[in-house]
């Protein structure tokens, strides 16, 4: 009998106690799990690979029982900020299971010194865990926070609340909460009031919990385990081979390490595998690469300077690969480098600003910063032109449609410093069902025919959640779609007063565009922003952009027929001075830069709601000479169907009179509808008190209508749980 699937047995020994069995594993560098069978022989089996689930504690005492215990990484042993329990239920509200302890909890924190300017003041930590949700089921989750100062007394949120708010009534009590999650996705669990996201110290030091709810992945058998004993600076993987990073092994070389992938290569990660290395291929274009599993790829160590295909500026990514049919599914990509200024993305497919690496001359991104044409020759990979604007003639292994384009699914990116960007899909690429938490730009729709959909973003103290480009090499940039993005937090109001150096803030959509590539027919829709945000759209086209690639004549491309349909902000903009929503094209184009190369923002349409009011022209600073035919449309209220409340006219609720005070001081809102929306997003809120005299709103918990106080100045709205 065995509880393991796809197992790789190391040894079997009889006559040991449970403690002796686990000690055997601890003393064997290749052991990642044990099975302990309680019997007269007390059989102990040590495994290199065991796909069975950890029972999350000591083995059952009954005779004949078999349990699996996974070896825990030492890096996570002191992670005790949160306790997570979970089980699979038949559906929301169908308590058909009892939550059990989840032991595979992981942890990342800001570890750079306080004098590191690249952190932009961001501190704090993230506890995170991958959970599996079978199709047609729901997860019943129980969370306990052990973080000092956290409790549900003044608010409890599971974001994005647009998803979670209708999944039944949770059980919330001080430092513990249980609730259902009915869909896969990435969820932030927060035992704090919503006001902290306008407080710089509280927002930047927050200890977060992220639940990554994923579909099931079945790893194949007969994979080649990757040894942590490989040497040198890199290892080639493939071609035509399938590999495995094993959970529990110590994949840490004490230095930066790289795995270079070749054609027809798959690399799987066991759940919980943690690998301090990067996976790249920028020396050639490859075909048919799969990186899959619920493990972590951690860029932790300083990179040596400009080693071709290893640490040159084209290759400084957690995952950076040129080619087609590249799939990344389920990975968590983090950057825990404890020093300052390590440039690089979490994931970059066919980056349109970098060349095929050249063994003679390393590529330096500074070649495109504060520089004007002519540019040096650099061989393109899949771009239509080389860096000097001569035509590229080799498009082998380049995507030609979404069928062979590259795709990232259920990828999680978390970084801590300026220069650590998020996810770029490349031409014909897709990013879907993914999460980004960065101190720089989150998603990078910079290429034709991209698809970015169902993405959750936690923007830290600098960067644009949706960045529209910098230094793209010159080629058409058309027909990209960005849809269904939940920006659960956006702390870039911390740095917006000083960056960029224009009237624009770091808005939800933005950038300072300095490329000769004409950007046309982009469509953005269903962008939901939950907490404090600087502004909606801040775009400037400039031939003097810090990072730029104008045409040989010094022209910058226009943005034409851009449609932003449906930006929804739960709160009014939170602006800390000196910036606003802003639109400007190139105000002084070079002679001969006309038509599509005049650097205009032309025929842009924008629609949205800000705390229930329309997003309008009056919200923007616009250079009308360079932004012709700007229009603003109307949208329907996306919350209208979710507001199910019973009104108690001329009533009040407060401590001792039918309600617990979540809000001590009232919050000014635009209408009672926004007051209801505040309650709907907060799982600790059961009713609200609204004063129409001064438009103030108070959230209340533990509401009892029979105990409300009669008061003609207020109305109480009681939440009706679905």
Phi, psi and omega in degrees: 000148177204149175262358183271147168245152180049045188278152173233100187282134175265311181196161176232139179216139180257162171082014180260154170280170178300316180296319179295325179296312180293328176295325176301319180292318181299329183268003179244112187296343181263354183277131178242346182200155174233150165247132179240119180252113184280115182201189177296332179267343184046071186282132180243121180243128178257135185235142164283321179225134177209110185276001178291161181278140172293132181286348173083027179170198180290159183286150175302150185272350185288145180295138179088355181286147177237133177226157178245130177238121180270143177288135183262138178293138181296333181297337182256359189296328183265013180276099182231025182287330182222149170247129183240129171235149181202158172203164181265120179256164180291336179177176179297129180082358180257087186286071184263013180208165177245121182301138178241157184298133174264117186268338185273064178261135184241173195207137172218147181215164174288113186246002179286155180293160184298334181274008179280105183296332184295344178284344181051036177081001183279128177232208175090194183206166173227120166268133184218153181211141173267125176241150181251131179241110177295153180300138177079005181245182174223154175264131168262118188241138174235122184241136170239127176266133175251010182282129180300132178090348179270137171195170180270007185298328181242019175144144175216121185231141167237105187259149006286126184292340177300328176277312195279338192298339183252016183260049173082173182273125178279168173253105187242126181212100174058260185256012181226145177210143172233143187197170180254145170240118190260354181221154170295157182155190182237124192233131176262125181257123192226112176266061185212159174287155180290346181290340184294340184280002170247012179244115189300314182296316181290320181293323186272351179246011187293137174264107190265157170234123177245127173257116178261106185260117191236156168290160181293143173238128174255117180277139180293161171273177176061033174274156180269111178295134177275128183277136173288358181268007179296151188240184181081203180256342180204163175229135174278134175245123182092191003282166171061041179221159181236128189240169180217128163270124189266133177295139177097339176281153185268085179275078182213113185265004181072011180197169175298137180222147186232140169247124181259123184265149180233174189310144172056049182239134175243138176232114181257151177240123169296149177304125180094352177298135181234119188236116178271079183197179178230155180239119190217163164196102179237005179271345177202172176260131186245165182231135171068073177242135177232123171243119192212139173136166183261064175239181184240134174248115194242113172275099190250323189263156174300142177269140172292158190280121166053051170269123189300129178072004180234306187221012170293167188295339176286341193245002186276064181227155168301310173231117179220108189222137172260138175144203181226165181055043177260126181236131173236121189225116169093346188290148167258124183247116182232158175233109183249023182302126185274358176256199192243146164078030178276101182291144174155158178265162165292309184214132184218109173264125173047056182306126186277007179244002183231152185263173161300137183292146184243122185295342182269326186223107179298143176280135178238126181300338178296345175299339183242019179243124182055034179238150177239160179295156009279146177262156179291158174289129169223132184289123176293157168266284180245003175292153181288333179234153172286176186296331179273010179075009168286152186289140171279138182243358183243106180245025175296142180056036175248141179296143178237354179195176176292340180295325178241013174286169184270153187215136172243125181230136179053037177269141179238124183243125178221119181225175191228357187222157172306136182093351177263085185277178187265250193238133176232124185275336184076176181298133183061019183263165182225134165240124184219149174049049186232170186228138178226132176222101189222156168263052175180188189299136187276295176244150190234077177283086188244006188223158181298144169062027176282155174230122176235113188215147179055061183241136175252131185235133169242096182278128181271212198281359177206149174112166177260130173303319177236103185265132187266006172121157178230283198239032182309139170294158192279112177194160179303143181227091194226154162062037174270146184240130173237119187216144174059069178245127177253109175268099187282331174214154182209092185271009186288358170297342177297321185250353182302328178298338184247349181211133357285170185275051177222190177282358181273143167269179171276091186278180178296318174245130181181183178156165172246104193268124182231028183257152172279357179286128178280124181261123191217141173060035170287143178232120177245136182208152174057059176258114185249125184241119192268319186238192189310129179220144184296311189188172184271302185226127175223100185233134174224132173258128185210131175290347180255017178306147182303312176253121190207159175209073177293170174294170178304334179273001180083021180268150173247145184286152175277162169252118189239135171057042176277130182241119176245100191245096176102076168251125187237118181250124179292333183235162170297155178303140178252102187243132186254019168111132170089012182204172181193180164301138191208136176224126176206135170272190177291120185275345182217069183295150176297157178301133180091352179273093185232176177059228182292347179254021178272355177074036179263158167255106192235135178061039175275136174238140184225138173215151179173180178229140176238108183051038176094344179265156180293139168288125191223174179302329181291346176280351192243148161262123187230130170276097190296332181292332183250002180231071181282150173061037173285134180224153178237131181250183180248155178224158175278161181282114183288346181268355189302320184282347187264352185271097178242098185224148173260124182270133174243095185292143177058044177228157176226153177225133180198180183303123181091351179225059171084012179197148172263136187278104171281311172265121174279312176260138180293152178253130179286130180234167182282331181196173177296335179295318176294327176298316177297321180295325177299319179290320185299328182276345185255113184287353174269354185268128178247340175201165176230152172251130182234133176250113179286343181295313182237014177055045177256151185228135176234128174275144180225148174245170178049050186280133178231109188296330181290347182253003180299152180266133176289124182201117184292350183273352188223160168232146176249136176243117183265128180291133177255108187285136178283000000 
